[in-house]
Amino acid sequence: MYTTEEIQVFDHDWKSLAKGVAIPHGLYDLSLNVGYIQIGTSHDTGELACDSIRIRWQHYGLLDYGAASSILLLCDSGGSNSSRQYLFKQDLQALVNELGIEIRIAHYPPYTSKYNPIEHRLFPHLTRVCQGVIFDSVEMVKDLMAKAKTHTGLRVLTTVLERVYKTGRQVTENFKQTMEIVFDDYLPQWNYTAKPQRA
Protein backbone atom coordinates (compact mmCIF):
# COMPACT_ATOMS: atom_id res chain seq x y z
CA MET A 1 0.00 0.00 0.00
CA TYR A 2 1.40 3.34 -1.04
CA THR A 3 1.20 6.37 1.18
CA THR A 4 2.62 9.89 1.38
CA GLU A 5 2.52 9.71 5.17
CA GLU A 6 5.61 8.87 7.17
CA ILE A 7 5.54 5.40 8.76
CA GLN A 8 7.96 4.77 11.61
CA VAL A 9 9.31 1.25 11.91
CA PHE A 10 12.30 -0.49 13.47
CA ASP A 11 15.27 -1.10 11.17
CA HIS A 12 15.16 -4.85 12.01
CA ASP A 13 12.38 -7.35 12.52
CA TRP A 14 12.22 -8.65 16.05
CA LYS A 15 10.08 -11.73 16.61
CA SER A 16 9.41 -10.68 20.20
CA LEU A 17 7.67 -7.51 18.91
CA ALA A 18 5.64 -9.23 16.20
CA LYS A 19 1.88 -9.67 16.46
CA GLY A 20 2.11 -12.95 14.59
CA VAL A 21 3.85 -14.84 11.80
CA ALA A 22 3.00 -15.47 8.16
CA ILE A 23 4.53 -18.60 6.62
CA PRO A 24 3.67 -18.87 2.91
CA HIS A 25 3.67 -22.37 1.43
CA GLY A 26 3.28 -22.41 -2.34
CA LEU A 27 2.15 -24.81 -5.04
CA TYR A 28 2.32 -23.93 -8.72
CA ASP A 29 0.37 -25.56 -11.55
CA LEU A 30 2.58 -25.42 -14.65
CA SER A 31 -0.14 -26.17 -17.19
CA LEU A 32 -2.74 -23.73 -15.81
CA ASN A 33 -0.22 -21.04 -14.74
CA VAL A 34 -1.90 -20.75 -11.34
CA GLY A 35 -0.20 -20.34 -7.98
CA TYR A 36 -1.78 -21.60 -4.76
CA ILE A 37 -0.45 -19.98 -1.58
CA GLN A 38 -1.43 -21.23 1.84
CA ILE A 39 -0.25 -18.93 4.63
CA GLY A 40 0.42 -20.70 7.92
CA THR A 41 0.32 -18.74 11.18
CA SER A 42 2.25 -21.05 13.54
CA HIS A 43 5.16 -23.24 12.33
CA ASP A 44 6.60 -24.50 9.03
CA THR A 45 6.14 -28.27 9.34
CA GLY A 46 5.44 -31.29 7.17
CA GLU A 47 1.81 -31.09 8.27
CA LEU A 48 1.60 -27.54 6.87
CA ALA A 49 3.07 -28.78 3.58
CA CYS A 50 0.57 -31.66 3.42
CA ASP A 51 -2.37 -29.43 4.37
CA SER A 52 -1.37 -27.15 1.48
CA ILE A 53 -1.45 -30.12 -0.91
CA ARG A 54 -4.77 -31.30 0.55
CA ILE A 55 -6.47 -27.91 0.16
CA ARG A 56 -5.19 -27.46 -3.39
CA TRP A 57 -6.36 -30.93 -4.43
CA GLN A 58 -9.78 -30.85 -2.73
CA HIS A 59 -10.72 -27.33 -3.84
CA TYR A 60 -9.13 -27.13 -7.28
CA GLY A 61 -7.33 -30.32 -8.35
CA LEU A 62 -10.41 -32.53 -8.37
CA LEU A 63 -12.17 -30.01 -10.63
CA ASP A 64 -9.23 -29.57 -13.00
CA TYR A 65 -7.87 -33.14 -12.99
CA GLY A 66 -10.73 -35.34 -11.78
CA ALA A 67 -9.62 -38.32 -13.88
CA ALA A 68 -6.02 -38.26 -12.62
CA SER A 69 -4.61 -41.44 -11.11
CA SER A 70 -1.61 -39.74 -9.46
CA ILE A 71 -0.18 -36.35 -8.54
CA LEU A 72 3.40 -35.28 -9.35
CA LEU A 73 5.07 -32.72 -7.07
CA LEU A 74 8.44 -31.13 -7.73
CA CYS A 75 9.89 -30.17 -4.35
CA ASP A 76 13.01 -28.60 -2.93
CA SER A 77 15.13 -30.86 -0.72
CA GLY A 78 14.98 -28.91 2.54
CA GLY A 79 12.50 -27.26 4.84
CA SER A 80 9.15 -28.71 5.83
CA ASN A 81 9.13 -31.16 2.90
CA SER A 82 12.75 -32.25 3.30
CA SER A 83 13.91 -35.25 1.28
CA ARG A 84 15.78 -36.53 4.36
CA GLN A 85 12.93 -36.38 6.87
CA TYR A 86 10.72 -39.39 7.44
CA LEU A 87 8.32 -37.14 9.35
CA PHE A 88 7.30 -35.50 6.05
CA LYS A 89 6.95 -38.96 4.49
CA GLN A 90 4.73 -40.02 7.40
CA ASP A 91 2.49 -36.97 6.90
CA LEU A 92 2.50 -37.64 3.15
CA GLN A 93 1.42 -41.26 3.74
CA ALA A 94 -1.51 -40.06 5.89
CA LEU A 95 -2.46 -37.61 3.14
CA VAL A 96 -2.53 -40.18 0.32
CA ASN A 97 -4.50 -42.56 2.54
CA GLU A 98 -7.09 -39.81 3.01
CA LEU A 99 -7.21 -38.65 -0.63
CA GLY A 100 -7.05 -42.15 -2.11
CA ILE A 101 -4.60 -41.11 -4.84
CA GLU A 102 -0.88 -41.73 -5.09
CA ILE A 103 1.51 -38.79 -4.91
CA ARG A 104 4.86 -38.94 -6.68
CA ILE A 105 7.59 -36.73 -5.22
CA ALA A 106 10.61 -35.55 -7.19
CA HIS A 107 12.99 -33.53 -5.01
CA TYR A 108 15.53 -31.20 -6.55
CA PRO A 109 18.99 -32.03 -5.14
CA PRO A 110 20.50 -29.54 -2.68
CA TYR A 111 21.58 -26.21 -4.25
CA THR A 112 19.56 -26.82 -7.45
CA SER A 113 16.16 -25.48 -6.40
CA LYS A 114 16.70 -22.52 -8.75
CA TYR A 115 15.71 -24.92 -11.55
CA ASN A 116 12.32 -25.58 -9.95
CA PRO A 117 9.70 -23.72 -12.08
CA ILE A 118 7.99 -22.33 -8.98
CA GLU A 119 11.17 -20.37 -8.17
CA HIS A 120 11.04 -18.24 -11.32
CA ARG A 121 7.38 -18.42 -12.38
CA LEU A 122 5.64 -17.72 -9.05
CA PHE A 123 7.82 -16.60 -6.14
CA PRO A 124 9.45 -13.56 -7.85
CA HIS A 125 6.01 -12.13 -8.60
CA LEU A 126 4.92 -12.64 -4.99
CA THR A 127 8.07 -10.82 -3.87
CA ARG A 128 7.34 -7.98 -6.29
CA VAL A 129 3.84 -7.27 -4.96
CA CYS A 130 5.11 -7.35 -1.37
CA GLN A 131 8.16 -5.19 -2.05
CA GLY A 132 8.51 -2.22 0.29
CA VAL A 133 5.30 -3.03 2.18
CA ILE A 134 5.20 -3.04 5.96
CA PHE A 135 3.02 -5.98 6.95
CA ASP A 136 0.61 -5.33 9.78
CA SER A 137 -1.64 -8.39 9.43
CA VAL A 138 -1.77 -11.84 7.87
CA GLU A 139 -4.83 -10.73 5.89
CA MET A 140 -2.73 -7.98 4.32
CA VAL A 141 -0.15 -10.57 3.19
CA LYS A 142 -2.94 -12.76 1.80
CA ASP A 143 -4.53 -9.90 -0.14
CA LEU A 144 -1.23 -8.66 -1.54
CA MET A 145 -0.13 -12.08 -2.77
CA ALA A 146 -3.50 -12.61 -4.44
CA LYS A 147 -2.79 -9.51 -6.58
CA ALA A 148 0.31 -11.04 -8.20
CA LYS A 149 -0.19 -11.23 -11.97
CA THR A 150 1.94 -11.41 -15.11
CA HIS A 151 1.37 -10.60 -18.79
CA THR A 152 1.40 -14.37 -19.44
CA GLY A 153 -1.72 -14.81 -17.28
CA LEU A 154 -0.46 -15.90 -13.87
CA ARG A 155 -3.18 -16.03 -11.22
CA VAL A 156 -2.61 -16.55 -7.51
CA LEU A 157 -5.17 -18.00 -5.08
CA THR A 158 -4.46 -17.53 -1.37
CA THR A 159 -5.72 -19.09 1.87
CA VAL A 160 -4.82 -18.54 5.52
CA LEU A 161 -4.28 -21.69 7.62
CA GLU A 162 -4.83 -20.84 11.27
CA ARG A 163 -4.23 -24.37 12.53
CA VAL A 164 -1.47 -24.62 15.16
CA TYR A 165 1.21 -27.01 13.90
CA LYS A 166 3.22 -28.74 16.62
CA THR A 167 6.99 -28.92 16.50
CA GLY A 168 9.13 -31.68 17.99
CA ARG A 169 6.98 -34.51 16.65
CA GLN A 170 8.65 -37.89 16.07
CA VAL A 171 8.15 -40.59 13.46
CA THR A 172 6.12 -43.49 14.85
CA GLU A 173 8.05 -46.65 15.72
CA ASN A 174 6.83 -48.93 12.97
CA PHE A 175 6.29 -46.38 10.18
CA LYS A 176 9.24 -47.49 8.04
CA GLN A 177 8.06 -51.11 8.17
CA THR A 178 4.42 -50.36 7.29
CA MET A 179 4.69 -47.40 4.89
CA GLU A 180 3.61 -47.72 1.28
CA ILE A 181 6.33 -45.42 -0.05
CA VAL A 182 8.16 -46.86 -3.05
CA PHE A 183 11.60 -45.42 -3.77
CA ASP A 184 12.77 -45.18 -7.39
CA ASP A 185 15.69 -47.28 -8.57
CA TYR A 186 17.28 -44.09 -9.93
CA LEU A 187 18.19 -41.51 -7.25
CA PRO A 188 15.90 -43.03 -4.60
CA GLN A 189 16.90 -40.41 -2.01
CA TRP A 190 15.06 -37.79 -4.09
CA ASN A 191 12.43 -39.70 -6.06
CA TYR A 192 9.65 -41.79 -4.54
CA THR A 193 5.91 -42.47 -4.69
CA ALA A 194 3.51 -42.60 -1.75
CA LYS A 195 0.67 -45.05 -2.39
CA PRO A 196 -2.59 -45.28 -0.41
CA GLN A 197 -2.56 -48.08 2.15
CA ARG A 198 -5.44 -50.52 2.13
CA ALA A 199 -7.68 -50.33 5.21
Backbone bond lengths (Angstrom), bond angles and torsions (degrees), N, CA, C in turn:
res aa  C-N    CA-C-N  psi(-1)  N-CA   C-N-CA  omega(-1)  CA-C   N-CA-C  phi
1 M - - - 1.449 - - 1.522 108.44 -
2 Y 1.324 115.25 129.15 1.453 120.16 -178.93 1.518 110.27 -91.11
3 T 1.316 115.24 145.48 1.453 119.62 179.46 1.522 109.33 -151.33
4 T 1.318 116.52 152.23 1.472 120.60 174.59 1.523 110.08 -95.36
5 E 1.342 115.83 -5.70 1.465 120.34 179.15 1.523 110.69 -81.21
6 E 1.305 115.73 149.30 1.452 120.91 176.94 1.526 109.60 -76.94
7 I 1.345 115.52 132.64 1.472 120.96 177.21 1.519 107.43 -117.08
8 Q 1.308 117.66 122.19 1.454 121.18 -179.79 1.527 109.95 -93.20
9 V 1.326 114.28 127.39 1.464 120.38 179.28 1.521 108.37 -138.87
10 F 1.347 116.34 164.01 1.450 120.65 173.56 1.531 109.39 -74.70
11 D 1.330 116.69 154.92 1.469 118.82 -179.07 1.525 112.41 -80.56
12 H 1.334 118.38 -6.42 1.463 123.18 174.32 1.527 108.85 -134.13
13 D 1.326 114.72 154.38 1.462 119.71 172.71 1.522 108.57 -85.53
14 W 1.299 116.00 130.38 1.457 120.83 175.85 1.526 107.99 -119.72
15 K 1.327 115.19 120.25 1.468 119.82 -176.77 1.520 111.45 -58.46
16 S 1.334 116.60 -34.44 1.464 120.22 -178.03 1.530 112.30 -65.53
17 L 1.341 117.24 -20.48 1.469 121.20 -179.97 1.530 112.47 -98.03
18 A 1.324 116.35 -6.81 1.463 119.70 -176.01 1.527 111.77 -74.40
19 K 1.326 115.44 149.88 1.464 121.03 175.49 1.526 111.32 -86.04
20 G 1.305 116.11 -12.04 1.460 120.47 -178.88 1.513 110.07 174.32
21 V 1.324 116.33 -176.46 1.460 121.35 177.80 1.524 109.25 -125.94
22 A 1.326 114.99 154.58 1.464 121.70 174.78 1.517 107.01 -129.41
23 I 1.337 116.76 115.14 1.460 122.48 -177.24 1.529 107.92 -115.60
24 P 1.350 117.29 98.03 1.468 118.74 -179.12 1.523 111.54 -76.63
25 H 1.317 116.27 132.87 1.466 121.93 174.34 1.521 106.61 -122.68
26 G 1.333 116.51 120.60 1.461 119.81 -171.24 1.509 114.91 -110.95
27 L 1.326 114.60 147.77 1.461 123.52 169.63 1.527 106.06 -128.88
28 Y 1.319 116.22 143.39 1.466 119.87 -177.83 1.522 109.61 -131.97
29 D 1.328 116.14 126.24 1.460 122.39 178.58 1.526 108.09 -93.28
30 L 1.335 115.79 109.11 1.467 121.05 -177.00 1.514 112.77 -60.67
31 S 1.324 117.57 -44.73 1.467 120.12 -173.85 1.521 112.84 -73.41
32 L 1.328 117.89 -33.06 1.470 120.61 -179.29 1.525 112.73 -94.74
33 N 1.335 117.76 -11.27 1.469 123.04 -177.71 1.534 110.82 57.47
34 V 1.340 114.14 48.25 1.468 120.55 -179.84 1.521 108.92 -125.75
35 G 1.331 116.15 132.74 1.444 121.78 175.02 1.517 110.39 -101.25
36 Y 1.311 116.71 141.80 1.461 122.76 178.57 1.522 106.71 -121.75
37 I 1.323 117.11 115.37 1.460 121.46 -177.46 1.521 109.00 -115.74
38 Q 1.333 115.15 120.20 1.452 120.80 172.83 1.531 106.71 -105.84
39 I 1.319 117.04 127.39 1.457 121.29 -176.38 1.522 108.92 -105.66
40 G 1.336 115.99 109.17 1.451 121.27 177.37 1.522 110.22 -80.11
41 T 1.332 115.99 154.05 1.467 120.34 -177.97 1.527 112.42 -121.61
42 S 1.351 117.67 13.70 1.469 118.71 178.57 1.520 111.31 -128.81
43 H 1.369 118.22 -78.93 1.458 120.92 -176.33 1.523 110.18 -139.38
44 D 1.338 115.86 151.32 1.462 122.22 177.86 1.523 108.48 -86.74
45 T 1.320 116.85 99.50 1.467 122.10 -176.07 1.523 110.57 -128.67
46 G 1.335 115.79 171.51 1.459 120.56 175.13 1.517 112.33 -61.14
47 E 1.330 116.60 -32.28 1.470 120.12 177.32 1.528 110.94 -65.18
48 L 1.340 117.16 -38.96 1.468 120.27 175.85 1.525 110.03 -62.02
49 A 1.344 116.79 -45.01 1.462 120.77 178.83 1.527 110.76 -59.09
50 C 1.334 116.79 -45.34 1.467 120.67 -178.34 1.527 111.93 -70.77
51 D 1.329 117.73 -35.06 1.469 119.95 174.93 1.526 110.46 -63.55
52 S 1.338 117.03 -36.77 1.462 120.80 177.36 1.527 110.75 -62.06
53 I 1.337 115.74 -44.30 1.467 120.59 178.40 1.526 110.03 -63.77
54 R 1.339 116.46 -44.50 1.460 121.71 -179.65 1.531 111.49 -58.11
55 I 1.325 116.42 -50.07 1.468 120.84 -177.96 1.522 110.62 -62.04
56 R 1.320 116.34 -44.31 1.468 120.11 -179.65 1.534 110.68 -61.62
57 W 1.339 116.91 -43.27 1.459 120.01 -177.63 1.533 111.52 -70.00
58 Q 1.337 116.93 -46.66 1.463 120.06 -175.73 1.522 112.96 -68.93
59 H 1.334 117.94 -35.36 1.463 120.33 -176.35 1.529 113.81 -91.79
60 Y 1.326 117.36 -27.02 1.464 119.38 -174.77 1.529 112.78 -129.53
61 G 1.326 117.48 -44.08 1.455 120.85 -174.69 1.505 114.16 -60.13
62 L 1.335 116.84 -43.01 1.466 119.90 179.33 1.521 112.06 -62.14
63 L 1.332 116.58 -33.59 1.472 120.23 178.19 1.521 111.28 -73.34
64 D 1.339 116.21 -41.31 1.470 120.31 -175.44 1.519 112.66 -83.25
65 Y 1.341 117.30 -31.57 1.463 121.09 -173.63 1.530 110.69 -135.61
66 G 1.301 117.15 47.70 1.466 122.33 -175.34 1.515 114.58 -57.99
67 A 1.342 117.54 -28.05 1.467 120.87 -177.84 1.525 112.48 -91.03
68 A 1.310 118.07 3.03 1.472 121.19 -176.48 1.516 111.13 -66.24
69 S 1.334 115.71 143.91 1.466 120.71 177.43 1.528 111.12 -103.40
70 S 1.328 117.62 -9.82 1.462 121.24 177.87 1.528 109.50 -158.65
71 I 1.327 114.82 163.47 1.464 122.53 178.45 1.521 107.07 -119.99
72 L 1.331 117.59 134.76 1.460 122.45 175.32 1.520 108.83 -108.01
73 L 1.330 116.58 127.26 1.460 122.20 177.35 1.518 109.98 -121.87
74 L 1.323 115.74 126.66 1.467 121.75 173.21 1.520 107.04 -94.32
75 C 1.313 117.26 119.80 1.472 121.38 -173.17 1.524 110.99 -125.19
76 D 1.323 115.18 153.28 1.458 119.80 168.11 1.530 108.13 -69.62
77 S 1.322 116.96 174.18 1.464 119.95 -176.72 1.521 113.86 -96.54
78 G 1.319 118.38 -11.08 1.452 119.95 -176.40 1.507 112.40 -117.64
79 G 1.321 115.36 -171.15 1.456 120.48 177.32 1.513 113.25 75.32
80 S 1.329 115.52 -151.78 1.463 121.03 -174.09 1.522 113.17 -67.36
81 N 1.341 117.42 -23.77 1.466 120.27 178.58 1.531 109.93 -113.16
82 S 1.325 115.34 45.87 1.460 122.28 -176.10 1.531 111.75 -61.92
83 S 1.322 115.21 140.56 1.470 120.27 178.24 1.522 111.51 -69.12
84 R 1.334 117.49 -20.08 1.471 120.75 -176.80 1.528 113.00 -91.92
85 Q 1.311 118.17 -14.26 1.466 120.38 -172.51 1.534 112.32 -93.46
86 Y 1.315 115.32 124.35 1.458 118.76 175.47 1.531 111.23 -77.13
87 L 1.322 117.29 -15.29 1.463 119.38 177.20 1.529 110.27 -65.28
88 F 1.337 117.38 -40.85 1.464 120.80 175.33 1.520 110.00 -63.83
89 K 1.326 117.06 -41.33 1.466 120.42 179.46 1.527 110.71 -63.99
90 Q 1.327 116.59 -36.73 1.471 120.20 177.55 1.531 110.72 -65.06
91 D 1.331 117.03 -43.51 1.468 120.59 177.43 1.529 110.68 -65.76
92 L 1.335 115.86 -36.90 1.467 120.98 178.05 1.524 110.77 -64.84
93 Q 1.344 116.95 -41.22 1.469 120.95 178.22 1.528 110.56 -61.27
94 A 1.330 116.90 -43.36 1.473 120.54 177.80 1.526 110.56 -62.10
95 L 1.328 116.21 -37.43 1.469 120.30 -179.58 1.522 111.50 -66.66
96 V 1.330 118.19 -47.60 1.471 119.26 -179.01 1.524 110.98 -67.31
97 N 1.330 117.60 -31.63 1.464 119.98 175.34 1.521 110.21 -62.15
98 E 1.332 116.05 -40.52 1.464 120.94 -179.56 1.530 112.12 -71.22
99 L 1.344 116.57 -44.40 1.468 120.38 -176.17 1.524 112.55 -79.08
100 G 1.330 116.82 -25.25 1.463 120.10 -179.96 1.515 113.57 74.50
101 I 1.334 117.44 23.64 1.463 121.41 179.31 1.526 107.75 -138.20
102 E 1.339 115.96 140.79 1.458 117.84 -178.84 1.525 111.07 -75.44
103 I 1.330 115.11 148.45 1.463 121.28 178.79 1.519 108.21 -122.39
104 R 1.311 115.27 121.24 1.472 121.63 177.91 1.518 108.47 -95.93
105 I 1.330 115.94 128.89 1.460 122.31 -179.57 1.524 109.33 -110.08
106 A 1.323 116.05 130.53 1.463 122.17 172.86 1.526 106.91 -124.83
107 H 1.329 116.14 104.86 1.462 121.29 179.79 1.527 110.02 -83.90
108 Y 1.317 116.30 139.70 1.459 119.82 168.65 1.529 107.65 -77.04
109 P 1.326 117.93 136.90 1.470 119.56 178.81 1.532 110.80 -60.60
110 P 1.324 117.81 159.73 1.470 120.24 178.43 1.528 111.76 -52.28
111 Y 1.333 115.84 141.19 1.471 125.02 177.88 1.527 113.81 70.84
112 T 1.336 118.42 11.85 1.472 119.57 178.20 1.522 111.87 -120.34
113 S 1.333 117.66 11.31 1.465 119.50 -176.19 1.526 112.07 -63.91
114 K 1.343 117.62 -16.62 1.466 119.63 178.25 1.530 111.28 -62.85
115 Y 1.325 117.47 -18.28 1.464 120.77 178.41 1.529 112.52 -85.87
116 N 1.320 117.23 -8.45 1.454 121.53 178.13 1.533 108.28 -71.03
117 P 1.344 118.81 125.27 1.475 120.64 -176.78 1.526 114.34 -53.54
118 I 1.325 117.49 -31.87 1.465 119.63 -178.40 1.534 111.37 -62.65
119 E 1.345 116.37 -27.20 1.458 121.06 -176.64 1.527 113.05 -71.13
120 H 1.324 117.77 -27.09 1.468 118.44 -179.34 1.523 113.59 -119.97
121 R 1.341 117.24 -4.30 1.473 118.92 178.90 1.526 113.37 -111.62
122 L 1.347 117.26 -10.55 1.462 120.06 178.30 1.519 112.64 -129.13
123 F 1.333 117.35 -58.79 1.466 120.54 -171.74 1.534 114.78 -58.36
124 P 1.350 120.40 -39.29 1.472 118.37 179.11 1.526 112.80 -61.26
125 H 1.322 116.72 -32.89 1.467 120.56 -178.41 1.529 110.72 -76.17
126 L 1.343 116.59 -30.24 1.461 119.84 173.25 1.530 110.07 -68.26
127 T 1.327 115.91 -40.91 1.466 120.46 177.59 1.526 110.54 -61.97
128 R 1.327 116.36 -41.34 1.466 120.79 -177.92 1.519 111.85 -61.30
129 V 1.335 118.20 -44.96 1.468 119.71 -177.36 1.524 112.46 -72.35
130 C 1.336 116.16 -19.96 1.473 120.12 179.47 1.528 112.48 -96.70
131 Q 1.327 116.49 -3.23 1.461 120.78 -174.41 1.531 111.88 -61.96
132 G 1.322 115.64 128.89 1.458 120.97 175.59 1.514 115.36 75.08
133 V 1.330 117.34 5.02 1.467 120.89 -177.88 1.525 109.64 -93.68
134 I 1.302 116.06 138.20 1.462 121.37 175.13 1.521 107.20 -95.63
135 F 1.320 116.36 111.71 1.458 120.86 -176.87 1.525 110.27 -73.62
136 D 1.322 115.81 131.75 1.465 118.10 174.40 1.518 112.40 -123.38
137 S 1.341 117.21 1.48 1.464 120.36 175.61 1.520 109.46 -163.10
138 V 1.323 116.06 157.97 1.458 121.31 176.75 1.529 109.72 -67.18
139 E 1.330 116.43 -35.31 1.467 120.62 178.56 1.525 110.95 -61.14
140 M 1.330 116.55 -36.50 1.457 120.25 178.03 1.531 110.61 -63.66
141 V 1.338 116.56 -42.91 1.465 121.23 177.64 1.527 109.49 -61.46
142 K 1.315 116.46 -45.82 1.474 121.89 179.55 1.527 111.06 -58.19
143 D 1.327 116.83 -48.48 1.465 121.04 -177.60 1.521 112.18 -66.17
144 L 1.329 116.43 -39.69 1.467 120.03 179.05 1.521 111.20 -63.89
145 M 1.330 116.63 -48.02 1.463 119.92 -177.90 1.523 111.77 -63.58
146 A 1.317 116.84 -31.86 1.469 120.44 178.49 1.525 112.18 -67.83
147 K 1.330 117.29 -16.42 1.474 121.34 -179.71 1.520 112.86 -86.70
148 A 1.333 117.93 -7.13 1.468 120.65 -178.35 1.528 109.98 -64.45
149 K 1.327 115.32 126.52 1.470 121.84 179.85 1.522 108.81 -144.58
150 T 1.326 116.38 160.99 1.460 121.06 174.43 1.525 108.42 -135.69
151 H 1.339 115.93 167.10 1.471 119.28 178.71 1.526 111.49 -70.23
152 T 1.349 117.56 -13.41 1.467 120.27 177.04 1.530 112.09 -90.01
153 G 1.338 116.97 1.90 1.465 119.94 172.73 1.506 116.80 99.85
154 L 1.319 118.86 15.74 1.463 120.46 178.28 1.526 110.67 -58.80
155 R 1.330 115.09 134.87 1.465 122.13 171.50 1.509 107.86 -123.34
156 V 1.321 116.80 148.52 1.460 121.21 179.10 1.522 109.56 -128.16
157 L 1.327 116.28 127.34 1.462 122.94 177.76 1.524 107.76 -110.40
158 T 1.320 117.12 131.03 1.468 120.88 -173.53 1.526 111.64 -123.26
159 T 1.331 114.52 148.98 1.461 122.79 178.10 1.522 108.33 -142.94
160 V 1.322 116.97 145.45 1.465 121.06 174.17 1.525 108.58 -102.18
161 L 1.338 116.41 128.63 1.469 121.98 177.67 1.523 108.04 -105.30
162 E 1.314 117.12 108.06 1.457 120.79 -175.89 1.525 112.97 -93.49
163 R 1.313 116.93 5.69 1.465 120.95 177.10 1.539 109.70 -63.21
164 V 1.318 116.83 142.25 1.465 121.47 176.78 1.532 107.77 -89.22
165 Y 1.321 115.69 117.32 1.462 121.43 -179.78 1.527 109.23 -95.66
166 K 1.322 115.60 125.99 1.472 120.49 -177.10 1.524 110.79 -79.28
167 T 1.319 115.11 143.51 1.460 120.75 172.75 1.523 108.69 -103.09
168 G 1.323 116.05 165.66 1.464 120.05 178.08 1.515 114.65 79.86
169 R 1.332 117.65 10.33 1.464 119.92 177.51 1.530 110.07 -68.77
170 Q 1.325 116.13 155.52 1.464 121.95 179.59 1.525 110.04 -121.64
171 V 1.321 115.43 153.46 1.463 120.60 175.33 1.524 108.44 -69.42
172 T 1.329 117.15 137.82 1.462 120.13 179.88 1.533 110.54 -65.14
173 E 1.328 115.60 155.01 1.465 121.67 -171.23 1.521 114.65 -56.04
174 N 1.317 116.60 -44.97 1.464 119.18 -173.25 1.527 113.48 -102.06
175 F 1.327 118.04 15.01 1.470 119.47 -175.25 1.527 112.18 -59.43
176 K 1.321 117.54 -46.29 1.464 120.39 -175.74 1.529 111.95 -63.90
177 Q 1.334 116.77 -27.88 1.470 119.78 179.67 1.530 111.66 -81.01
178 T 1.324 117.66 -28.10 1.469 120.44 -173.73 1.532 113.73 -105.38
179 M 1.317 118.16 -11.00 1.473 119.98 -175.42 1.520 111.79 -64.80
180 E 1.326 114.46 150.94 1.465 121.69 175.22 1.530 108.37 -108.05
181 I 1.312 115.95 53.23 1.460 121.46 176.97 1.515 107.55 -108.80
182 V 1.344 115.40 119.61 1.454 121.70 -176.20 1.525 108.52 -104.32
183 F 1.320 116.61 119.61 1.461 121.73 -179.71 1.529 109.88 -86.89
184 D 1.329 116.37 139.20 1.461 121.49 179.00 1.523 110.68 -65.43
185 D 1.313 116.08 154.74 1.463 120.36 173.82 1.528 109.77 -68.80
186 Y 1.329 116.23 -34.67 1.464 121.09 -178.85 1.531 109.07 -96.46
187 L 1.322 117.02 121.74 1.463 123.64 -179.92 1.537 111.89 50.23
188 P 1.326 117.05 58.50 1.471 120.13 -176.46 1.526 114.01 -63.42
189 Q 1.334 117.91 -22.38 1.465 119.47 -179.68 1.526 111.80 -69.37
190 W 1.344 116.69 -17.18 1.462 120.31 -178.64 1.525 114.13 -119.54
191 N 1.317 117.56 -15.02 1.466 120.67 -175.32 1.523 110.87 -126.21
192 Y 1.337 115.73 122.01 1.463 119.70 179.98 1.527 109.75 -159.17
193 T 1.324 115.22 165.01 1.462 121.76 -179.93 1.518 109.84 -127.08
194 A 1.304 116.13 129.61 1.474 121.91 175.63 1.527 107.54 -96.73
195 K 1.328 115.47 122.55 1.469 121.07 -178.43 1.525 109.95 -109.74
196 P 1.333 117.65 145.13 1.471 119.75 178.47 1.528 110.47 -61.34
197 Q 1.304 116.02 137.76 1.465 121.92 176.59 1.523 108.90 -85.81
198 R 1.306 115.95 142.62 1.462 119.94 177.99 1.527 109.16 -75.32
199 A 1.318 115.77 140.84 1.489 120.22 -178.67 1.517 108.98 -67.51
